[in-house]
Amino acid sequence: MRNLKRLIFFVIVLLIVVATVVFTLENQQPVALVFFGWSAPELSVAFPVILALLVGMLIGPFLAWVARLRRKPKSSRLA
């Protein structure tokens, strides 16, 4: 059962990596982004999208951790 979970995890990670590589290769057009007056250099379209994906992958678990901390009873946090 443990090996099946590892295999499923590996397949999902592999699919995400393949989809990201294909997306990057298909979106090579340069684009310049402007955010609150700050202008970024021209990069491929894929760069800001993949950057947003990575930031979301970091923020999601952090928010889940904060929510888990808020749900715990206060007495367990004292120890």
C-alpha atoms as an extended CHARMM CRD file, in Angstrom:
* protein
*
        79  EXT
         1         1  MET       CA              0.0000000000        0.0000000000        0.0000000000  PROA      1               0.0000000000
         2         2  ARG       CA              2.8480000000        2.3500000000        0.8310000000  PROA      2               0.0000000000
         3         3  ASN       CA              4.4930000000        1.6500000000       -2.5200000000  PROA      3               0.0000000000
         4         4  LEU       CA              1.2140000000        2.3960000000       -4.3190000000  PROA      4               0.0000000000
         5         5  LYS       CA              0.9750000000        5.7840000000       -2.5730000000  PROA      5               0.0000000000
         6         6  ARG       CA              4.5620000000        6.5630000000       -3.5580000000  PROA      6               0.0000000000
         7         7  LEU       CA              3.8680000000        5.5570000000       -7.1480000000  PROA      7               0.0000000000
         8         8  ILE       CA              0.7470000000        7.7450000000       -7.3080000000  PROA      8               0.0000000000
         9         9  PHE       CA              2.6640000000       10.6680000000       -5.7740000000  PROA      9               0.0000000000
        10        10  PHE       CA              5.5010000000       10.1900000000       -8.2700000000  PROA      10              0.0000000000
        11        11  VAL       CA              3.0910000000       10.0640000000      -11.2150000000  PROA      11              0.0000000000
        12        12  ILE       CA              1.3040000000       13.2510000000      -10.0810000000  PROA      12              0.0000000000
        13        13  VAL       CA              4.6050000000       15.1080000000       -9.6080000000  PROA      13              0.0000000000
        14        14  LEU       CA              5.8000000000       13.8750000000      -12.9900000000  PROA      14              0.0000000000
        15        15  LEU       CA              2.5960000000       15.0850000000      -14.6710000000  PROA      15              0.0000000000
        16        16  ILE       CA              2.9550000000       18.5240000000      -13.0650000000  PROA      16              0.0000000000
        17        17  VAL       CA              6.5870000000       18.7700000000      -14.2050000000  PROA      17              0.0000000000
        18        18  VAL       CA              5.7310000000       17.6740000000      -17.7550000000  PROA      18              0.0000000000
        19        19  ALA       CA              2.8100000000       20.1150000000      -17.9380000000  PROA      19              0.0000000000
        20        20  THR       CA              5.0540000000       22.9390000000      -16.6930000000  PROA      20              0.0000000000
        21        21  VAL       CA              7.7700000000       22.1530000000      -19.2430000000  PROA      21              0.0000000000
        22        22  VAL       CA              5.2490000000       21.9500000000      -22.0900000000  PROA      22              0.0000000000
        23        23  PHE       CA              3.6530000000       25.2240000000      -20.9640000000  PROA      23              0.0000000000
        24        24  THR       CA              7.0670000000       26.8990000000      -20.8640000000  PROA      24              0.0000000000
        25        25  LEU       CA              8.0120000000       25.6670000000      -24.3070000000  PROA      25              0.0000000000
        26        26  GLU       CA              4.6890000000       26.7280000000      -25.8230000000  PROA      26              0.0000000000
        27        27  ASN       CA              4.7360000000       30.2650000000      -24.3570000000  PROA      27              0.0000000000
        28        28  GLN       CA              7.9880000000       31.8550000000      -25.4360000000  PROA      28              0.0000000000
        29        29  GLN       CA              6.5290000000       35.2350000000      -26.4990000000  PROA      29              0.0000000000
        30        30  PRO       CA              8.1570000000       38.1460000000      -24.6530000000  PROA      30              0.0000000000
        31        31  VAL       CA              5.9690000000       40.3310000000      -22.4690000000  PROA      31              0.0000000000
        32        32  ALA       CA              6.7200000000       43.3060000000      -20.2090000000  PROA      32              0.0000000000
        33        33  LEU       CA              4.6720000000       43.5510000000      -17.0150000000  PROA      33              0.0000000000
        34        34  VAL       CA              3.8700000000       46.7640000000      -15.1250000000  PROA      34              0.0000000000
        35        35  PHE       CA              2.7730000000       46.5730000000      -11.4860000000  PROA      35              0.0000000000
        36        36  PHE       CA              2.1390000000       49.7750000000       -9.4680000000  PROA      36              0.0000000000
        37        37  GLY       CA              4.4300000000       51.7150000000      -11.7780000000  PROA      37              0.0000000000
        38        38  TRP       CA              7.2340000000       49.1660000000      -11.5250000000  PROA      38              0.0000000000
        39        39  SER       CA              8.1170000000       47.8340000000      -14.9630000000  PROA      39              0.0000000000
        40        40  ALA       CA              9.6580000000       44.3770000000      -15.2380000000  PROA      40              0.0000000000
        41        41  PRO       CA             12.0370000000       43.5180000000      -18.0680000000  PROA      41              0.0000000000
        42        42  GLU       CA             10.6280000000       41.6260000000      -21.0280000000  PROA      42              0.0000000000
        43        43  LEU       CA             10.4690000000       37.9330000000      -20.2250000000  PROA      43              0.0000000000
        44        44  SER       CA              8.6120000000       35.0150000000      -21.7360000000  PROA      44              0.0000000000
        45        45  VAL       CA              4.9450000000       34.7070000000      -20.8080000000  PROA      45              0.0000000000
        46        46  ALA       CA              5.6700000000       31.4780000000      -18.9730000000  PROA      46              0.0000000000
        47        47  PHE       CA              8.0000000000       33.0840000000      -16.4260000000  PROA      47              0.0000000000
        48        48  PRO       CA              5.4330000000       35.1670000000      -14.4920000000  PROA      48              0.0000000000
        49        49  VAL       CA              2.8770000000       32.3610000000      -14.6610000000  PROA      49              0.0000000000
        50        50  ILE       CA              5.2990000000       29.7660000000      -13.2860000000  PROA      50              0.0000000000
        51        51  LEU       CA              6.4740000000       32.2610000000      -10.6650000000  PROA      51              0.0000000000
        52        52  ALA       CA              2.8510000000       32.7170000000       -9.5650000000  PROA      52              0.0000000000
        53        53  LEU       CA              2.4680000000       28.9170000000       -9.4330000000  PROA      53              0.0000000000
        54        54  LEU       CA              5.5250000000       28.5700000000       -7.1890000000  PROA      54              0.0000000000
        55        55  VAL       CA              4.4340000000       31.4150000000       -4.9020000000  PROA      55              0.0000000000
        56        56  GLY       CA              1.0130000000       29.7940000000       -4.5840000000  PROA      56              0.0000000000
        57        57  MET       CA              2.6250000000       26.4580000000       -3.7640000000  PROA      57              0.0000000000
        58        58  LEU       CA              4.4630000000       28.1830000000       -0.8990000000  PROA      58              0.0000000000
        59        59  ILE       CA              1.5550000000       30.2760000000        0.3800000000  PROA      59              0.0000000000
        60        60  GLY       CA             -0.9950000000       27.4300000000        0.3580000000  PROA      60              0.0000000000
        61        61  PRO       CA              0.7680000000       25.1790000000        2.8870000000  PROA      61              0.0000000000
        62        62  PHE       CA              1.6410000000       28.2130000000        5.0290000000  PROA      62              0.0000000000
        63        63  LEU       CA             -2.0270000000       29.2490000000        5.2410000000  PROA      63              0.0000000000
        64        64  ALA       CA             -3.0320000000       25.6590000000        6.0300000000  PROA      64              0.0000000000
        65        65  TRP       CA             -0.4650000000       25.6160000000        8.8470000000  PROA      65              0.0000000000
        66        66  VAL       CA             -1.8160000000       28.8990000000       10.2520000000  PROA      66              0.0000000000
        67        67  ALA       CA             -5.3800000000       27.5840000000       10.0870000000  PROA      67              0.0000000000
        68        68  ARG       CA             -4.3310000000       24.3990000000       11.8890000000  PROA      68              0.0000000000
        69        69  LEU       CA             -2.6910000000       26.4690000000       14.6380000000  PROA      69              0.0000000000
        70        70  ARG       CA             -5.8430000000       28.5490000000       15.0900000000  PROA      70              0.0000000000
        71        71  ARG       CA             -8.0230000000       25.4250000000       15.4600000000  PROA      71              0.0000000000
        72        72  LYS       CA             -5.9610000000       23.8730000000       18.2530000000  PROA      72              0.0000000000
        73        73  PRO       CA             -7.1630000000       24.4710000000       21.8190000000  PROA      73              0.0000000000
        74        74  LYS       CA             -5.1880000000       27.1420000000       23.6630000000  PROA      74              0.0000000000
        75        75  SER       CA             -4.0980000000       24.7290000000       26.4140000000  PROA      75              0.0000000000
        76        76  SER       CA             -2.1070000000       22.5810000000       23.9440000000  PROA      76              0.0000000000
        77        77  ARG       CA             -0.1650000000       25.6110000000       22.7100000000  PROA      77              0.0000000000
        78        78  LEU       CA              1.0840000000       26.4760000000       26.2130000000  PROA      78              0.0000000000
        79        79  ALA       CA              3.1480000000       23.3260000000       26.6110000000  PROA      79              0.0000000000
